[in-house]
Every structure is written in C-alpha cells, then in structure tokens.
Amino acid sequence: MVKENLQEVIHNMEIACKNSGRDMKDVTLIAVSKTKPNDLIMEVYESGIRDFGENKVQDLVKKSEELPKDIRWHMIGHLQTNKVRQLLGNTVLIHSIDSIRLADTIDTEAKKKNIHVDGLLEINVAKEASKYGFIEDELEEVLPIFARYKNLHIKGFMTIAPNVDDAEENREIFKKLKKMSVDINQKNYDNIEVRFLSMGMTGDYVVALEEGADFVRVGTGIFGKR
Ligand SMILES: *Cc1c(COP(=O)(O)O)cnc(C)c1O
C-alpha cells in the first residue's frame, strides 16, 4: 500500500514539474513519517526515499538512532527551546524556526557543539491565529537580527497553508511566499539566503510545486491516515 501511494505521489510530482517547466531533480519529497512505525518507514526507504520529516524531537532522535544512517531527518514541527540541544546533530534542516528566542537558542547550542545548522523561517502567510510563524509585516524588523548568528544559517522559508477543501484556494498563499522570497533576496540581508521554499502537504503539494516549492512534505498521501 505504502509503496503504491509513494509511486502515485512521485507521479503527481512529475506531472506538476512538467507542467510548470521544472526539473524533478530540483525538488525534494519529504516523507512525513510522524507517528508511523519503523517497518513502514523502511518500505518507503527501500523505494529510494532518503528525506523524512518528524514533528517531535524525541521521535526524530529515536528513529534516527534506529534507522539507516543515510536518512536525512527534517524537523518540521514547532520546536521548544529546551529540546534544541537534543535535536542538533540529528537533523539536516530545521523547517520550523518561528521565533527569535528559538533562533537564539539554536545558534547558542550549535556554537557549543561547534556545528553549523541550517534552518528555514516559518512564515504564517495567511496570518492564521492558530499557527506559529512570522508574519510578513514583521519581517523587515526581524530579518536583520539573523546577521548576529554565526552557527545558524537561514536558507529559506517554510509555510503551512490553511486546511482547505480545494487546493486551488492555497495557490495565492504559495505565490505570495514565492514573491516574498524574491523580494527578500533582493534586499541582501546578512546570513539570510532564501534558496529553499518548503511548502505543500498531502492536500496541496501539486499546487505548491507549480508555484515554486523546493521541498514538499507529504505524510497522509504516503503513509495513510494518522
Ligand atoms: C503533519 C505535517 C505534514 C504532513 O501532513 P499531511 O497532510 O499528512 O501530508 C506536513 N508539514 C507539517 C509541518 C506537518 O506537521
């Protein structure tokens, strides 16, 4: 089942790339394996996927210890500062940097471990009260702060689009994040390079790819309901 689901997702991604003149090699599917057991994760691994996403530090660390070492683990969930130390060294990319306090902690802990950490800023594009992340209006004030970090490097933006029935409703959200990335790159903030957009989930990854997603995060579409 999981392997068939995965093939379908990859097929849909190929069509989306083709339709928007993009190269499949330039986009990355993150299989969101949160709450899922290792045997299912291994099925996806055996089909060639190496990028997996988790939203809880304990689960990510545990799975990274138990599963093959060439898996790239992406931290996609809200991150508490007291969990940062445990996470660092186990993740290839933190998608969910949603406050300066968290960024401060990541940089400090990375310094202690003498490692460099890549992160994405979570942007609450639709300004939903229920969601974490920076809103567009505060970016001008917030982005210069990242220049002070020596060990944390910002490589792009992530967003969780609203839960909608028709993915087309989120097209404007993805367009807007893409536009923000272009605008902000032109401003050349120190230590901020918006190279990667992490956007699109099971319900809307095709639309997100058409609008410029570099990472799509698909859970249910591969592993089934949680
Ligand atoms: C759970 C989760 C996903 C995957 O959601 P699906 O709808 O199951 O594909 C993607 N991104 C984040 C941040 C998540 O927490």
The ligand as an SDF file (V2000), in Angstrom:
LIG
                    3D

 15 15  0  0  0  0  0  0  0  0999 V2000
    1.9940   16.5190    9.5280 C   0  0  0  0  0  0  0  0  0  0  0  0
    2.6660   17.5650    8.7400 C   0  0  0  0  0  0  0  0  0  0  0  0
    2.7790   17.4760    7.3460 C   0  0  0  0  0  0  0  0  0  0  0  0
    2.1740   16.3500    6.5260 C   0  0  0  0  0  0  0  0  0  0  0  0
    0.7960   16.4770    6.5140 O   0  0  0  0  0  0  0  0  0  0  0  0
   -0.1040   15.5440    5.5640 P   0  0  0  0  0  0  0  0  0  0  0  0
   -1.3450   16.3280    5.3680 O   0  0  0  0  0  0  0  0  0  0  0  0
   -0.3250   14.2710    6.3000 O   0  0  0  0  0  0  0  0  0  0  0  0
    0.6510   15.3420    4.3140 O   0  0  0  0  0  0  0  0  0  0  0  0
    3.4470   18.4740    6.6760 C   0  0  0  0  0  0  0  0  0  0  0  0
    4.0000   19.5150    7.3340 N   0  0  0  0  0  0  0  0  0  0  0  0
    3.9230   19.6470    8.6620 C   0  0  0  0  0  0  0  0  0  0  0  0
    4.5500   20.8250    9.3200 C   0  0  0  0  0  0  0  0  0  0  0  0
    3.2500   18.6830    9.4200 C   0  0  0  0  0  0  0  0  0  0  0  0
    3.1760   18.8230   10.7440 O   0  0  0  0  0  0  0  0  0  0  0  0
  1  2  1  0
  2  3  1  0
  2 14  2  0
  3  4  1  0
  3 10  2  0
  4  5  1  0
  5  6  1  0
  6  7  2  0
  6  8  1  0
  6  9  1  0
 10 11  1  0
 11 12  2  0
 12 13  1  0
 12 14  1  0
 14 15  1  0
M  END
$$$$
